[in-house]
Amino acid sequence: MKRLATGIFLVSLAVAGGLSLLASASPDGLEHTLQQQRVGEEESLLAAPMPDYQAPLPMSPALRQLVAGVSGTCLVAGLLLLLGYWLSRRREKGSASPHH
């Protein structure tokens, strides 16, 4: 199971990093429509950590996109690992209690 999870993670990294380099700089359909309707032009409550899917680092735009894709994949993988750990601990505690 760990080999499968590692394989899926590595493929996800390759896809996120590789496909981010092929992403269009043009806004997608939803973003384009929102811009046309002038929705969301007001100040945001929170600043985006990676606006326009680019890491705020002093490097080329292609590398900033790659870093954003890979770091997003790692963040999601980390959250899933924490959730899995939490659920497995919860199941262990539930099975350790005596049944009435």
Secondary structure, 3 states (H helix, E strand, C coil): CHHHHHHHHHHHHHHHHHHHHHCCCCCCHHHHHHHHCCCCCCCCCCCCCCHHHCCCCCCCHHHHHHHHHHHHHHHHHHHHHHHHHHHHHHHHHHHHCCCC
